[in-house]
Every structure is written in structure tokens, then in C-alpha cells.
Amino acid sequence: MLDLKWIRENEEEVRLMLKHRGTNFPLDELLKLDTVRRERLTAAEALKARRNEGSKLVGSLKREGKDASTLLDELRKLDEEIGNLDAEISSLQDKIDDLLLQIPNRIHSSVPIGRDEEENVVVRTCGDPPNFDFEPKPHWDLGTALGILDFERGVSLAQSRFTVLKGMGARMERALIQFMLDLHTVEHGYIEIEPPFLVNTATMRGTGQLPKFAEELYKCADDDLWLIPTAEVPLTNMHAGEILSEDRLPIYYTAYTPCFRREAGSHGRDVRGMLRQHQFDKVELVKICHPEKSYDELEGLTRNAEKVLQLLELPYRVICLCSGDMGFAASKTYDIEVWLPSQGKYREISSCSNCEDFQARRINTRFRPRDGGRPRFVHTLNGSGIAIGRCLIAVMENYQKADGSIAVPDALVPYMGGIREIGPLR
């Protein structure tokens, strides 16, 4: 959420930001509502001042034994006018609050301006795509032949875009989760959290999933509960409504959770295999930090996610998203894309964002400076550390052998009980 006063005082900057994001947010409507609300507030305050003075005069007249009936009639009319104004102000505020929940975040000055993913900028590339002396197979063929991925049973148990992992497929998924959690807690200093996998509406609203992305989410019909689309939601909300001491910052959280997304806007993309699922596993990274350090923290967060791919020796690249391709709540985003041989290109496996104080304003998370000044909003950051299912795909495709088996990356061998190769399920 953006500060309404800042929007009012920086109208042209906001208009340019909305243009660069390619959004049709009704800024004129918001500013008009704000103007009318402030006019009504001024009028209501003037009437309340008159009422206060009148109330004092009524008291004086009564003490002097004089008739106050005429003045009391005037005060009753004032009460009615004030009540009507207060009701109008409340209605205007509700409309303003609703619009403020829909305006996207500011764009950081270092973000490239562009319309879509074609104008994203490659920051760095790590590792070289493998050169196979055979025709590499896509993960859906590899997994089916090895008996470790079962797409048909996923559909029969649920619907399309659900998959059953079996045997060494399930074991490698679990190994990847443990490997990533150990890396981020032991080496990178994150505190591991096991949060609820369902959260309430206020929590979803706090990180910006609601109201904008309601159609992408799964909601429980009989409860105020939503299945989380990412652990970013509960982790960022851990300190909602709190004022932290500056000495507690930065706070680093990590969590493994299943994630649930309806993928309502995918329009048939990536229908084969496990690349785009309704249910998938992810290890998430969240930082809550001092505003003046958040962009250094973003670089560190991105490096933490990259380390997973470096240790697994998977080729990848980091790109900086342009203004038109960034997420709603982000001020700056780095995407990490892993090489998938079956597609002959890099595909997203992590997205690392600095949301500045956008989410903190929604959840009212602040810190009290050491010098005793007024509380300030923290900055929040989040990133996948990383998406487990897509990492499993990348391992399968990049480590496949000519005979259809899959080598296990050295870093993962201890988490696989010493197993170095996945062959057919017996």
C-alpha cells in the first residue's frame, strides 16, 4: 500500500509509475475522493467546533436560569448535519481504502523501463548448459519411464496439473527440501518456521494477494481461510501490527510449505509435465529489515537463492525484471532462471523482490529507531529459495544419461542416503 499523502504530493510521479507498469489504475478517481473527503472533514470539524461552543453556551444559560430551547434546537440540527457528514466521510474513506489496496508499488530507480518480459535485462549467467551426445528427454518422459512421476494418477486423484511422485522421485523431492533448509538456516542465518498452510483474509490482504489475485487463490467455502500460494504470506505477516526494536533488525525467516495456485490466468501454458502445477513445494526466504539497508539485503537474498543452484551445479542466469513485468507488490525484482534442456532455454525457478514498505503499511509492521524517534515502517523482501518441483525438473533433465537414468548431484547424495543414480522403479 502506498501512502495517500505521498500519492497526493507526487501525482506526476505516480502517473508515470502507472504508465511504466502498464496499469489502468483510476488515479483521478482516487484523488477526487481524497479531495472530497478532506473537504467534508473540514466542514465536519467546523460544525463540531460550533456544537462545542453551543454546548458551553447552553450550560451557561441554564446556570443563569435562562431559556436555552432555541439553542438546543440548533444543536440538534447540528448533530444531524454532523452525523450525515460523518457517514459520508466514512463511505468516502472505505472507497479510498479499497482503491489504495489496488494501486501497485513504486518502481525503484534502478529498474529498467519496459513493457514485458522481452525487455528484462540479464544481470549474470552461471554455468554452461550441458552438451549431450544423445537426444535429451523432457522430464515427463524421463519420470514416466523411470516410474517416479505419475501424471495419470495425479489427474484421477484430483484433476489436471496435479502429479504423484513415487519412489526416488518422492525421495529426491524430500531431499531437496532438507538440503535447502539446511543451507539457508546453517549457512545463511535464516530462522526456520513451520507456518499454517491456511491463512485468513487479513493475512492474504497484508502481502497483496487480496483483493487483486483472488481468482488465483483457493478459498475454503465455509471458513475465512485461504490455501497459501507461497510461504511469503504467513512469514511476512509474522509481525503484523507490531513495533519492533531496531536492534531486532534484520529478521530472516525461511520455511518449507506446499503452495496452492489456481493458475487461472495461465491460459494453457506449460500443460505438460510439472512446470506449472496447482500444488507445488517451495522453500521460501523472507527478510524484514531497516529501510536504508533493504537493497543490500535484496542482493544478499538473491545470492542465497543462487547458492542452491551453484551447489547443485545447475546452469542458470539472473535477470532484472523491467517495470512492465514486475509483480504488483515489488519495487525491484530479480528472477533466477534455470536451464531446461527439453525446452532449450532458461525458465524461472526463483523470484527475489524488495517490496520496500508496501506490505509493511498493509500489515502495520514498524520499528522504533535507536535514537527514540517516531516508529518507521520496515521494508520486507521475499524470494523462493527455491521452487522444489522446478528444481527436481532441472536435476532430472540436466543430469539425465543416455540409458534414461538420472545421476544425483554430489551435493544431494548425503540427503539421498548415498544414492548416486536413479534407475527404473522396481
N, C-alpha and C positions, 0 to 999 in steps of 0.2 A: 504494500500500500504506500502510495506517495503522500507526502504532507500537503494538505489542501492549501495552506498558506504559501508553500513553495510553488505550487502549481499556479496560484493566483499571481504571484510576483514574477514568475518566469514563463509567462504564457507563450511567447515566441519559441523559447527553447523546448517547451513541451510539444508545441505543434510540429517542430522539426523532428523531435524524437518519434512522434507518432507516424510521421511521414516515412522516416527511415526504417521503422518497424513494419510498415505496410499495413497498419491497422486503421479501421474506420471508427475509432472511439469518438463518441459525441462530446467533444471538449466544450463546444459552445453551450450545450445544454447544461453541463456541469457548472460552468462559470455563471450562467444565468441563474441557476438555482442558488448558487452561493451568494450572488448579489441580492436576490430577493430575500433570502434567509437573513442576511445581515441587516437589510432594511427593516424587516419585521422585528428583529431583535432590538434594534434601536427604538422602534416605535413602542415595543412592549416595555422596554426599560423606562421610557419616558412616562408611560401610563402608570407603571408601578411606583415611580417616584411621586406622581400626583396622588396616587392612592395612599402612599405612606404619609404624605403631608396632610391629606384629608383625614386620615385616621387619627393623627395627632390633634387636629382641629376639633374633631368630634369629641375627643376626650376633654379638651379644654371647655367646649360648650357645655358638656354635661356637668363638669365640675362647677361651672358658673350658673347652672340651673337654667340654661337657655335651650331653645328648641333646635335640635340637630336633625330633624326628619328630612329636610330638603337635602342636606349634605349627605345623609345616609342613602337617599335615593340615587344621588350622583355616584356614590361609591359602589352601589350595586351595579349600576350601568358600567362603571369602570371594570369591575370584576368580570362582567360578561365579556367586555371587549378584550380584556387581558386573556381570558380563557380561550376565546376564539383565536387570538394571535398565537398563544402557546401551542394550541392544537395544530395551527398552520405551520409553525416553526418545527414542531416535531415531525410532521409529514414531510416537510422540505428536507429535514436532516436525514430521514430514512431514505429518501431518494438520492441524496448526496452520498450517503454511506454505501448504497448499492452501486452507484457509479464508481466510487473510489475502489471498490473491490474488483472492478473490471478494467481499470487502466493499467497497462503494463509498466514494468520498471524502467528507470532511466538507463541510458546506454553509456558505458564508460568511454572516455575519450580515446582509449587505445583500440577500441573495437572497430574493425573495418566496416565501412558502409557498403551495403549491398542488398540485393533483393531476395536471393535464395541461396541454396547450398552451392550453386555454381560459383559464387563469389566468396566462399570461405577461403581462408589463407592457410597453407601448410606451414607449420612452425618448425617441425623437425621430423625426421624419419629415422627409425632404429631397426637395424637388421635387414637382411635381404630375403625376399621371397624364395622358397626352396625351388631347386631345379630337379624335377623328377625325370627319370629315364623311362617312365611309363605314363599312361594317361591317368591323372589323379581323379578319384571318385568324389562326388559330393557326400556330405556326412549322412544323408538319408539312405544312400545305397550302402555305404560302409557299415552304418549301425544296424541296418536290417540284415545284411549278410552275416554280421557277427552275432546277431541275436541280442544286441544290447539296447536297441531302440525299437519300440513297438508303437507305430503310429496308428495302426488299425484298432488296437485295444484302447488307445487314448480316445479315439473318436467314439467307440462303442460305450466306454465308461462315462464320457462327458459329451464332447462334441469336437468339431474340428479345432485345430490349434491347441490341443492337449496331447501330451506324449507320455507314454510309460517308459521309464528307464529300467533296465533289467541287468542283473549280474554285475559285470565290470563297468557297465555304463552308470548304474546307480552308485557303485563304489567310487568311481572317479569323480562323480558329482560331489559326493560327500568329502572326498579327499581334497578337492579344490576349495571347498568351503573352509575346511580346517586349515589348509595351507594359507589361505588369505587372512583368516582371523589371526593366526599366529604371527604372520608377517606384520600386520597393522598394529597389533597390541604389543608385541615384544620389541619390534624394531622401530616402529613409528610412533609409539606412545599413545595410541588411542585406547579409550576405556570401552570394553565390550559391554554391550547392552542386549538383553533379550526383551524386546518390547511387545506389546499386544499387536496381533496381526489385524485386528479390527479396531477402528477408532471412531470417535463421534464427529458430528458435523463441524463443531467448533475447531477441532484439531485439523480436519481437512481444509477448512477455510483459512486456517492460520498460515499454511505454507503455500496457498494459492491454487490448490486443486479445485476448490469450490469458490465461486459458482462456475468458473469458466470451463472446467473439464468434467462436468457432471456426467456427460454421456459416455465418457471413457471409463467410468468407475462402476464397480459392483456395489450395490446398496442392499442391506438387509431389509426385507419388506416390513417386518414387524418391530424393528428396533431402530434407534438413532445410531446406527453403526454402519460403517463402510469398510470393505476389504481394502487394505493399504495397497497402493500402486507402487510404493517404494518405502524403504525404512526411513527415508528422509523425513517423512511426515511425522512419525512419533518421535524421532530423535531430535528434530529441530524444535518440537513443542515441549521438550523435557523441562524447559524453564519458562514456560508461558506464564505471564503475569508476575514474574519475579524481578527483583532488583538485585543484581549480583555485585559483589565487591570487585573492584578492578583487579585485585590480586588473584582472583579465580580464573581470569582470562589468560590465555585461550583455553577453551574446553574442547577436547577431541573425543568424539563418540564413533564407534563402529558397531554394526550389527549385521548378522545374517538373518534374512527373512525370505519367505516366499513372497512374491509380488503378484498382483492381480490387475489386469487391464483388459477392458473390453475390446480395445483396438478398433473402435467404431469408425475411425477416420482412415484406416489403412487401405480401404478400397481394393482388396485383393492382392496387396503386395506381399511378397515372401510367403506364399501359401504353402510351399513345400518345405518340409523339414522343420527345424526347431528355431529358426531365426526370429520369428515373431509369434510368440505364444500368449495365450490368455493367462497362464500361470507359469511363472519362472522364478528361479532362485537368484538372489543377488546379495553381495556383501556391500554395504553402504558405508560411506565416510561422511561425517558431518563435523563442521567446526563452528564454534561460537567465539567471536574474538573482538578485539578492540578495533574500532573503525579505521584507525590510522595504520593498521597492520594487515588489513584484510587482503590486499593484493599480493603481498609477500606470502600470506597464508594460501592464496589460490595457487601460486606457483608450487608451493610445497605439497599441497593436496594432489595436484596433478602428477607430480613426481612420485608420490606414494602409490597412486594407481598404476603408473607406468612400471613401477618396480615389479609388480606381479608378472607382467608380460616379459620383462627383462629376465627374470629368474626362470620363467618357463621357456625362454628363448624363442618367443613368437615374434615375427616381424610386425611392426606397427608404425603408425605415424600419428602426430598430434596436429590438429588443426584448430585455428581460432575461428569461431563462428562469426559470420557477418551479422549486421544489425537485423536483416530480414529473416534470418534463420534461427535466431536465439529464442530460448524459451521465455514464456510470459514473465517469470519472476526474476530472471537473471539480468545482471548488469554486464557481465562478461562470462563467456563460456569457452572452455577448451573441450573438444571432443577427441577421444582416443579411438583410433580405428585400427583393427587388427586385419592382417592379410588372410583372405579366404581363397584358397586355390580353386575351389569349384566355381567361384564367380570371377576369378581373375582380377579382383580389386579389394580395396580396404573397406571394411564395414565397421560401424560404430560398436564399441564394446564398453565405453565409459563416457560419461559427460560430466565435466567438473565445472561448477559455476560459483561465482560470487554474487550473492543476492543483495549485498550491502545491507541497508536497514529495512528493505522492502517487507520481508517476512517478520522482522522484529517488531515493526509497527503494528502488524496484524495481530501478533500474539503478545505484544506489550512486554518484551524482554529487554531490560535495560541494565546498565551497570552504574555504580556510583564511583566517580573518579577519586583517586587517592587524595587529591587536594581538597576534597569536600565539596566540590561544585555540584550543580544540579545533575541528576541522573541523565544519562545519554543512552540512546538505543545502541545495542550491539550490532555487529554485522554477522550474517550467517552464510555459510558456504556448504555445499554438498557435492558429492561425486560418487559414482559407482567405483567400488574398489575390489573386484569388478563384477560384471554380469556373469553369473556362473554358467548358465546354459550356452551363451555365446562363446565363453572360454572353452567349454567342452567341445563345441563345434570346431573351434580353431585348433585345438590339440589334435582332434581326430583327423582333420584334413591336412594339417601341416606335418604330422608325424606318421602318416599312413605309409605302408610299404607295398611293394608290388604284389605280394601274395594276399593283400587285403587285411593284414593285421595292422595294429597300431602300436608304435613304440610309446613308452611312458616317459615324459620329460624327467631328467635327472632330479630336478627339484621336487618332483611329486612322488618319486619312488618310495621315500620313507613313509609317506601318507597312504601308499598303496600296499603296505606290508611287504615291501621288497619286490613287488611285481614290476617287471620291466617291459612287458609286452602283453597286449590284449589280443587274444585269438578268438575263434568262434566259441560261443557259449555251448557248454556240453551238458 
